[in-house]
Amino acid sequence: MNRFVEALMYYYDLQPTAVEKQGKLFRVETDRGVFALKESAMDRVRADEFVHAMRKLAKLQFKQFVPIIPTKFGEYTLFVGEKSYYLMPWIEPSHYSSRTSIEEVLSDYMGIIHRLTVKTQPASKEKLDESCERLLSRWEMHSLELSRFADQAELSTYLSPFELTFLTHYRMYEQLANQATEYLESWYKETLEKGSYRSVLSHGQLSRKHALTTEKEVFITNFEQASLDTPARDIASFCRRSFPYTLWNEDEVLRWFARYEQHLPLLKTERYLISAYLVFPEPIYYAVMDYRNGGSEFEHVQKLEKRIIAMRKVQRLIAKIAPQEETASNQ
């Protein structure tokens, strides 16, 4: 028996009879059923936001998430050293066999959560300046790293396969970065003129990695990065995290957007911001960072090639979801 888990179960008045570790999750059989104990790196501030999000969803009667169970003392998270722990009912996962893709279902759920929690917030120039400067600073740093890598590669007597692949498409990365900046500027101007923006309860890292599936149902898990944020960031993050799971095309992703907008139609400003997030070549930057850490050249080249293909698809996608100046009027 895992003595550590047994000690934590005391706080729930549960007596474990069997414990199985599955990554950061413990499957705990007890005298009162089966539970999932999750280990997390959340600190107390993050844990408070996490608990607030979970209680909010329960209060709004959103059913498609895995709830957390309080201790006998009413606490939702336990802290041991630098780790935190929380308990959930165990839902036995099984193969998902519905014709509707997991991504479409998650888009639907995300739209419901955003609709239930949406609020209009005042947008001051100071707040917008701070948001733009923070994002632009990160983008500039990432663009600089891509430029440095290109310069270093060009000085090589013999290019590695990864360096050759990277340099072949370098001009595209620059174009994408410039395009992202233009969309961000459009978002800034439109939002400043309007004087407001919308905030929602954002999952922060939604994808099928954080979905628990049964034969016909999908449940959202892991709200550890939940926060109040613009819907654009949650949508863009979801798309980025979901692209690798499917050989997607524009029509596939447009179905995700359609499912979402059945619940919360996107504003013009939000479409600008989604476009900015998606089109910036951040996946290329992270591929380069991973390459610098070493590993299989072949695997790094494969990863880079897949991300280049994905970024070309994003370019075509953005042409369909970004506002068209001559016709767009959704403010």
Secondary structure, DSSP 8 states (H G I E B T S, - for coil): --HHHHHHHGGGT--EEEEEEETTEEEEEETTEEEEEEEE---HHHHHHHHHHHHHHHHTT--SB---B--TTS-S-EEETTEEEEEEE---------SS-HHHHHHHHHHHHHHHH-EEEE--HHHHHHHHHHHHHHHHHHHHHHHHHHHHHHT-SS--HHHHHHHHTHHHHHHHHHHHHHHHHHHHHHHHHHTEEEEEEE-SS-SGGGEEE-SS-EEE---TT-EEE-HHHHHHHHHHHHGGGS---HHHHHHHHHHHHTTS---HHHHHHHHHHHHS-HHHHHHHHHHHT---HHHHHHHHHHHHHHHHHHHHHHHHHS--TTT----
